[in-house]
Amino acid sequence: MIKMLEELRKIFETYTKKKLPELSRDSILAADLGLSSFELFDVVCEVENHFDIEIPDRVLTTLVTVGDLVDYLEKVTK
């Protein structure tokens, strides 16, 4: 899980072009990262490209926190 958090941190920091002060499982994807819903969609595309997966739309609505995303990624990338 720690490795996955670090990979996501790199993706988020590359996208936002700024250092994130803290990224935890409880971080809310849009609010805590300061992203609009459009930007969040772009970041999800970056995550999909990085892990070579596709996140279905029905799953996107369930990904509220970084922990939700980590759990999903760990499940589909095993």
Secondary structure, 3 states (H helix, E strand, C coil): CHHHHHHHHHHHHHHHCCCCCCCCCCCEHHHHHCCCHHHHHHHHHHHHHHHCCCCCHHHHCCCCEHHHHHHHHHHHCC
